[in-house]
């Protein structure tokens, strides 16, 4: 049964239920088979025994009616009545044959078949005798017919009736046999089902007890083990080695016990190490606090020097900023002068352009005066040709020519003046261009100077910021140093507390009973107790002196905030 122990719990339960269900299925299957068999027997009893009894009884009744009508036919003198009675007999014979055919279908046993064959043989003989009797009756041979009926047909008719009675008795006996068979079948099925049910109950109880024992026993052992572990006894062993869920749980319990045992052992060793380390940590914290005090003093001196340098750099940055502002103003004024010079150059160019236009106009006027002079000469020539009549016109032409000459002279003088103005404008333009170029150079140099001064101002500002950051960093370093000093005192106090906690932890661990070692016992002197009661007094005195130094330097509030 080891394989059953190693099965999963669900598989065990399912196997048990399947076996119980299989037994119940066998009981049901046997019951169904027997019920079906009894149902078939009941159908046979009804269809082949009970129903045929009714048919045989009906055949007997019909046969008696045939005999009665045959007797009446023999006693009848009227031929029509004889024929009518014979037809009635034929009708009953047909009915009798129908009943016999139906009965024949239900025959199962050989003796029933033999008796029915005798009935058919006698019935065939009876019908043959009936034909002879009918012929005698129709021939009005009444006495012969009556004698034939009594001597010949009565014996055959009695034999047929005996056959019918025998068939009834056979069917009754067969029905009783089938009923007895059904009773025996029901009894045997009942006994078999009782035995199977009892066997199934016994097997189910055995399986239930076995599965319950297989499951509950290791669970109780696990519960006892868990209670022992809860009470601090880690020296436990489990005798569970199955491969089901409980076996896996037992493996986990063993691992848990071993791990807890190892953890508690390690905690014991760690507590000793922590106690020793806390003493060393306290000593280091005192030394760190003293070094931090010296560092704080040096940082204060360095901070004062940096403050002075920072003040000078800020003054340089301010002066550079003012010079930069002045350079910006000069650059702005030079740029404005350059713009005004450009406007003046533009105006002189416009004057030069206008002078050129005027020169062109004067040239046109000179051409007009020249043409007018030529016209005046032509007019004078024409007036001379006209003689006395052209004198007045000659005078006018002379005046026009004089006017044209004066206009030409005036145009020449104006042209000379304009050309002189153009030359002066060109000279002024050249001077203005040179002046504008000089101003442009001045603006560029002023811009470079302004940029240099701006760079100097920026560099000075960055230097001031850098020094401020350095100063801030030193202040932060000072705060860190002060914090470290305070933290070192905290560390010293914490190391004392840590030693105390380590001792308390060891006391708690001694409550556990570990494997192969018995109850834990203290093997050395408590380091934490030594730390509190021994050299710790001197160390607390050092801490008091450090706090006094911080108070003299005004750093005690920072120290208090660090706590």
C-alpha positions in Angstrom: 0.0 0.0 0.0 3.0 2.3 -0.2 1.9 3.5 -3.5 -1.4 4.5 -2.0 0.4 6.5 0.7 2.4 8.4 -1.9 -0.7 9.4 -3.8 -2.0 13.0 -3.6 -4.8 13.6 -1.1 -7.2 14.5 -3.9 -6.2 11.3 -5.7 -6.8 9.2 -2.5 -10.2 10.8 -2.0 -11.1 10.4 -5.7 -9.9 6.7 -5.7 -12.1 6.0 -2.6 -15.1 7.7 -4.1 -14.6 5.9 -7.4 -14.5 2.5 -5.6 -17.6 3.3 -3.6 -19.3 4.5 -6.8 -18.1 1.4 -8.6 -19.7 -0.8 -5.9 -22.9 1.2 -6.1 -22.8 0.9 -9.9 -22.5 -2.9 -9.6 -25.5 -3.0 -7.2 -27.5 -0.8 -9.6 -26.4 -2.9 -12.7 -27.4 -6.2 -11.1 -30.7 -4.7 -9.9 -31.4 -3.4 -13.4 -30.5 -6.8 -15.0 -32.8 -8.7 -12.6 -35.6 -6.1 -13.0 -35.4 -6.5 -16.7 -35.4 -10.3 -16.4 -38.5 -10.2 -14.2 -40.1 -7.7 -16.6 -39.5 -10.2 -19.5 -40.9 -13.0 -17.4 -44.0 -11.0 -16.5 -44.5 -10.2 -20.2 -44.1 -13.9 -21.0 -46.5 -14.8 -18.2 -49.1 -12.3 -19.5 -48.7 -12.7 -23.2 -48.0 -16.4 -23.5 -49.9 -17.8 -20.4 -52.6 -15.4 -19.2 -53.9 -14.1 -22.6 -53.9 -17.7 -24.2 -56.0 -18.9 -21.2 -58.7 -16.5 -22.3 -58.4 -17.6 -25.9 -58.6 -21.3 -25.0 -61.7 -20.6 -22.9 -63.2 -18.7 -25.8 -62.4 -21.6 -28.1 -64.2 -23.9 -25.8 -67.3 -21.7 -25.7 -67.3 -21.4 -29.5 -66.9 -25.2 -29.9 -69.8 -25.8 -27.5 -71.9 -23.4 -29.7 -70.9 -25.4 -32.8 -72.1 -28.6 -31.1 -75.4 -27.0 -30.1 -76.0 -25.8 -33.6 -75.1 -29.2 -35.1 -77.6 -30.8 -32.8 -80.3 -28.3 -33.8 -79.4 -28.9 -37.5 -79.9 -32.7 -37.0 -83.2 -32.2 -35.3 -84.4 -29.7 -38.0 -86.7 -30.9 -40.8 -86.8 -27.7 -42.9 -84.0 -27.5 -45.5 -83.8 -23.8 -45.2 -83.4 -24.0 -41.5 -80.8 -26.6 -42.0 -78.8 -24.4 -44.4 -79.2 -21.4 -42.1 -78.0 -23.4 -39.1 -75.1 -24.8 -41.2 -74.0 -21.2 -42.1 -74.1 -20.4 -38.4 -71.9 -23.4 -37.7 -69.5 -22.3 -40.5 -69.3 -18.8 -38.9 -68.4 -20.4 -35.5 -65.9 -22.6 -37.2 -64.2 -19.6 -38.8 -64.1 -17.8 -35.4 -62.7 -21.0 -33.8 -60.0 -21.2 -36.5 -59.1 -17.5 -35.9 -58.8 -18.1 -32.1 -56.7 -21.2 -32.7 -54.3 -19.4 -35.0 -53.9 -16.6 -32.4 -53.3 -19.2 -29.7 -50.7 -21.0 -31.8 -48.5 -17.9 -31.8 -48.2 -18.1 -28.0 -47.1 -21.7 -27.9 -43.6 -22.1 -26.4 -43.4 -25.5 -24.7 -43.3 -28.8 -26.6 -46.2 -30.4 -24.7 -48.4 -27.5 -25.5 -47.4 -27.9 -29.2 -48.2 -31.6 -29.1 -51.5 -31.1 -27.4 -52.4 -28.4 -29.9 -51.4 -30.7 -32.8 -53.8 -33.3 -31.4 -56.5 -30.6 -31.3 -55.9 -29.7 -35.0 -56.0 -33.4 -36.0 -59.2 -34.0 -34.1 -60.7 -30.8 -35.4 -59.8 -31.8 -39.0 -61.6 -35.1 -38.5 -64.5 -33.3 -36.8 -65.0 -31.0 -39.8 -64.9 -34.0 -42.2 -67.6 -35.7 -40.2 -69.5 -32.5 -40.2 -69.6 -32.5 -44.0 -71.0 -36.0 -44.0 -73.6 -35.1 -41.3 -74.7 -32.0 -43.3 -75.1 -34.2 -46.4 -77.3 -36.6 -44.5 -79.4 -33.7 -43.1 -79.9 -32.1 -46.5 -81.0 -35.6 -47.8 -83.7 -35.8 -45.1 -82.0 -38.8 -43.6 -82.7 -37.6 -40.1 -82.4 -40.9 -38.3 -79.1 -41.8 -40.0 -77.8 -38.3 -39.3 -78.8 -38.5 -35.6 -77.2 -41.9 -35.3 -74.0 -40.7 -37.1 -73.8 -37.7 -34.8 -74.1 -39.8 -31.7 -71.9 -42.7 -32.7 -69.3 -41.0 -34.8 -69.0 -37.3 -34.0 -69.6 -37.3 -30.2 -66.4 -39.2 -29.6 -64.4 -36.7 -31.7 -66.1 -33.7 -30.2 -65.3 -35.0 -26.7 -61.7 -35.5 -27.8 -61.6 -31.9 -29.0 -63.0 -30.6 -25.7 -60.5 -32.7 -23.9 -57.7 -31.1 -26.0 -59.0 -27.6 -25.1 -59.2 -28.5 -21.4 -55.7 -29.9 -21.5 -54.4 -26.7 -23.1 -56.0 -24.7 -20.3 -54.4 -26.9 -17.7 -51.0 -26.7 -19.5 -51.1 -22.9 -19.6 -52.1 -22.7 -15.9 -49.1 -25.0 -15.0 -46.8 -22.9 -17.3 -48.0 -19.7 -15.7 -47.4 -21.1 -12.2 -43.9 -22.3 -13.3 -43.0 -18.8 -14.6 -44.4 -17.1 -11.5 -42.3 -19.4 -9.3 -39.3 -18.6 -11.5 -39.9 -14.8 -11.0 -40.1 -15.4 -7.3 -36.8 -17.3 -7.3 -35.2 -14.6 -9.4 -36.4 -11.8 -7.2 -35.2 -13.6 -4.1 -31.8 -14.4 -5.6 -31.5 -10.8 -6.8 -32.4 -9.5 -3.4 -29.9 -11.7 -1.7 -27.2 -10.8 -4.2 -27.8 -7.1 -3.8 -27.8 -7.4 -0.1 -24.5 -9.2 -0.1 -23.0 -6.6 -2.6 -24.4 -3.7 -0.5 -23.0 -5.2 2.7 -19.7 -5.8 0.9 -19.7 -2.2 -0.4 -20.5 -0.8 3.0 -17.7 -2.8 4.6 -15.2 -1.8 1.8 -16.3 1.8 2.0 -15.9 1.8 5.8 -12.5 0.2 5.5 -11.4 2.7 2.8 -12.8 5.6 4.8 -11.0 4.6 8.0 -7.8 3.9 6.0 -7.9 7.2 4.2 -8.8 9.0 7.4 -5.9 7.4 9.2 -3.5 8.1 6.3 -4.5 11.8 6.3 -5.2 12.6 9.9 -2.2 10.8 11.5 0.5 12.9 9.8 -1.7 16.1 10.2 -1.8 15.5 14.0 1.9 14.9 14.0 2.4 18.2 12.1 0.1 20.0 14.5 2.1 18.7 17.5 5.3 19.7 15.8 3.9 23.2 15.1 2.9 23.6 18.7 6.4 22.6 19.9 8.0 25.1 17.5 5.6 27.7 18.8 6.7 27.0 22.3 10.4 27.5 21.3 11.4 23.9 20.9 13.3 23.7 17.5 14.7 20.2 18.3 11.9 18.4 16.5 11.8 15.4 14.1 9.1 14.3 11.7 8.6 10.7 10.7 6.5 11.5 7.6 8.0 10.5 4.3 5.0 10.2 2.0 5.0 12.0 -1.4 1.6 13.6 -1.1 0.8 17.1 0.0 1.2 16.2 3.7 4.6 14.7 2.9 5.6 18.0 1.1 4.3 19.9 4.1 6.4 17.8 6.4 9.5 18.5 4.2 8.6 22.2 4.5 8.3 21.9 8.3 11.7 20.2 8.5 13.2 22.9 6.4 11.5 25.6 8.5 12.8 24.0 11.7 16.3 23.7 10.4 16.3 27.3 9.1 14.9 28.6 12.4 17.6 26.6 14.2 20.3 28.1 12.0 18.8 31.6 12.3 18.7 31.5 16.0 22.3 30.2 16.2 23.4 33.0 13.9 21.5 35.5 15.9 23.3 34.4 19.0 26.7 34.9 17.4 25.5 38.1 15.8 24.4 39.5 19.1 27.9 39.0 20.5 29.4 40.6 17.5 27.0 43.5 17.7 27.8 44.1 21.4 31.6 44.1 20.6 31.1 46.3 17.5 29.0 48.8 19.4 31.9 49.4 21.9 34.3 50.0 19.0 31.7 52.3 17.4 31.4 54.4 20.5 35.2 54.9 20.7 35.3 55.9 17.0 32.5 58.3 17.5 34.3 60.1 20.3 37.4 60.5 18.1 35.3 61.7 15.2 33.6 64.3 17.5 37.0 65.7 18.6 38.2 65.9 15.0 35.0 67.6 13.9 35.5 70.3 16.6 39.0 71.1 15.2 37.7 71.1 11.6 34.9 73.5 12.6 37.5 76.0 14.0 39.6 75.8 10.7 36.5 76.2 8.6 35.5 79.4 10.5 38.9 81.0 9.7 38.7 79.9 6.1 35.2 81.4 5.9 36.4 84.8 7.2 39.1 84.9 4.5 36.7 84.0 1.8 34.3 86.7 3.0 37.0 89.3 2.5 37.9 88.0 -1.0 34.3 87.9 -1.9 33.8 91.5 -0.9 36.7 92.7 -3.1 35.5 90.6 -6.0 32.0 92.1 -5.6 33.5 95.6 -5.7 35.4 94.8 -8.9 32.3 93.4 -10.4 30.4 96.6 -9.5 33.1 98.8 -11.0 33.2 96.7 -14.2 29.4 97.0 -14.4 29.6 100.8 -14.2 32.3 100.9 -16.9 30.2 98.6 -19.0 27.2 101.0 -18.6 29.4 104.0 -19.7 30.7 102.0 -22.7 27.2 101.2 -23.6 26.2 104.9 -23.4 29.2 105.9 -25.6 28.4 103.2 -28.0 24.8 104.4 -28.2 25.9 108.1 -28.8 28.5 107.0 -31.5 25.8 105.0 -33.2 23.5 108.0 -33.1 26.2 110.2 -34.7 26.8 107.6 -37.3 23.1 107.6 -38.1 23.0 111.4 -38.3 26.1 111.4 -40.6 24.4 108.8 -42.8 21.3 111.1 -43.0 23.6 114.1 -44.0 25.2 112.0 -46.7 21.8 111.0 -48.0 20.8 114.7 -48.1 24.0 115.7 -49.9 23.4 112.9 -52.4 19.9 114.3 -52.9 21.4 117.9 -53.4 23.9 116.5 -55.9 21.1 114.7 -57.8 19.0 117.9 -57.8 22.0 120.0 -59.1 22.4 117.5 -61.9 18.7 117.9 -62.8 19.0 121.7 -62.7 22.1 121.5 -65.0 20.1 119.4 -67.4 17.3 122.0 -67.4 19.7 124.9 -67.9 21.2 123.0 -70.9 17.7 122.8 -72.3 17.3 126.5 -71.7 20.6 127.2 -73.5 19.5 125.1 -76.4 16.2 127.0 -76.5 18.1 130.4 -76.5 20.3 129.1 -79.3 17.4 128.1 -81.4 15.7 131.5 -80.5 18.8 133.3 -81.7 18.8 131.4 -85.0 15.1 132.2 -85.4 15.8 135.9 -84.7 18.6 135.9 -87.3 16.3 134.3 -89.8 13.6 136.8 -89.0 16.1 139.7 -89.5 17.1 138.3 -92.9 13.5 138.0 -93.8 12.8 141.6 -92.6 15.8 142.9 -94.6 14.3 141.2 -97.7 11.0 142.9 -96.9 12.6 146.3 -97.0 10.5 149.2 -95.6 7.7 146.9 -94.5 9.9 144.7 -92.5 11.6 147.2 -90.3 9.2 146.8 -87.4 9.6 143.0 -87.6 13.4 143.5 -87.8 13.3 145.5 -84.5 11.3 142.8 -82.8 13.7 140.1 -84.1 16.6 142.1 -82.8 15.1 142.3 -79.4 14.3 138.6 -79.4 17.9 137.9 -80.4 19.2 140.1 -77.6 16.9 138.4 -75.2 18.1 135.0 -76.4 21.7 136.1 -76.0 21.1 137.2 -72.5 19.3 134.0 -71.7 22.3 132.1 -73.1 24.7 134.1 -71.0 22.6 133.6 -67.9 22.4 129.9 -68.5 26.1 129.7 -68.9 26.6 131.6 -65.6 24.1 129.4 -63.8 25.8 126.3 -65.2 29.1 127.5 -64.0 27.7 128.1 -60.5 25.9 124.8 -60.4 29.1 123.0 -61.5 31.0 124.7 -58.8 28.3 123.7 -56.3 28.4 120.1 -57.5 32.2 120.1 -57.0 31.8 121.4 -53.5 29.0 118.9 -52.8 31.3 116.1 -54.0 34.1 117.4 -51.8 31.7 117.6 -48.8 30.4 114.1 -49.6 33.9 112.7 -49.7 34.6 114.4 -46.3 31.3 113.2 -44.9 32.1 109.6 -46.1 35.5 109.8 -44.4 33.8 111.1 -41.3 31.2 108.4 -41.4 33.9 105.7 -41.8 35.8 107.2 -38.9 32.6 107.1 -36.8 31.9 103.6 -37.9 35.4 102.6 -36.7 34.8 104.4 -33.5 31.5 102.6 -33.0 33.2 99.2 -33.7 36.0 99.9 -31.2 33.6 101.2 -28.6 31.5 98.0 -29.2 34.6 95.9 -28.7 35.5 97.8 -25.6 32.0 97.4 -24.3 32.1 93.7 -25.0 35.4 93.4 -23.2 34.1 95.4 -20.2 31.0 93.2 -20.3 33.1 90.1 -20.3 35.1 91.5 -17.4 31.9 92.3 -15.5 30.5 88.9 -16.3 33.7 87.2 -15.2 33.8 89.3 -12.0 30.2 88.4 -11.3 30.8 84.8 -12.0 33.9 84.9 -9.7 31.8 86.6 -7.0 29.1 83.9 -7.5 31.8 81.2 -7.5 33.3 82.5 -4.3 29.8 82.8 -2.8 29.2 79.1 -3.8 32.6 78.2 -2.3 31.6 80.1 0.8 28.3 78.4 0.8 29.9 75.0 0.3 32.3 75.7 3.1 29.3 76.6 5.3 27.7 73.4 4.3 30.9 71.6 5.1 30.9 73.3 8.4 27.3 72.2 8.9 28.2 68.7 7.9 31.1 68.7 10.2 28.9 70.0 13.0 26.3 67.4 12.1 28.9 64.7 12.0 30.0 65.8 15.4 26.4 65.6 16.7 25.9 62.4 14.8 29.0 60.9 16.4 27.6 61.7 19.8 24.3 60.1 18.7 26.3 57.1 17.4 27.9 56.8 20.8 24.5 56.9 22.5 23.1 54.6 19.8 26.0 52.1 20.3 25.1 52.0 24.0 21.5 51.3 23.1 22.6 48.8 20.5 24.6 46.9 23.1 21.6 46.9 25.4 19.4 45.6 22.6 22.0 42.9 21.6 21.9 41.7 25.2 18.1 41.6 25.2 18.2 39.8 21.9 20.5 37.1 23.3 18.2 36.7 26.3 15.3 36.2 23.9 17.2 33.6 21.9 18.1 31.6 25.0 14.4 30.7 25.2 14.7 28.5 22.1 15.8 24.9 22.4 18.1 24.3 19.4 19.2 21.0 17.8 22.4 19.3 19.1 23.1 22.1 21.6 20.3 22.1 24.3 19.1 25.3 25.8 21.4 28.3 24.8 23.5 29.6 27.7 25.6 32.6 27.9 29.3 31.8 27.4 30.9 35.2 27.9 30.4 38.4 29.8 27.8 40.9 28.5 29.6 43.5 26.5 26.7 45.9 26.6 26.7 45.8 30.5 30.4 46.5 30.4 29.9 49.4 28.1 27.3 51.0 30.4 29.0 50.3 33.7 32.8 50.5 32.9 34.6 53.0 30.7 31.4 54.6 29.5 31.6 57.1 32.4 34.8 58.6 30.9 33.3 58.7 27.5 30.2 60.5 28.8 32.5 63.1 30.4 34.2 63.7 27.0 30.8 64.2 25.4 30.0 66.8 28.1 33.2 68.7 27.3 32.4 68.6 23.5 29.0 70.2 24.2 30.7 72.9 26.2 33.0 73.7 23.2 30.0 73.9 20.9 28.3 76.3 23.3 31.3 78.6 23.4 31.5 78.8 19.5 27.7 79.4 19.2 27.1 76.0 17.5 25.0 74.4 20.2 21.6 75.2 18.5 22.8 73.4 15.3 23.9 70.5 17.5 20.5 70.4 19.2 18.7 70.5 15.8 20.7 67.5 14.7 19.2 65.6 17.6 
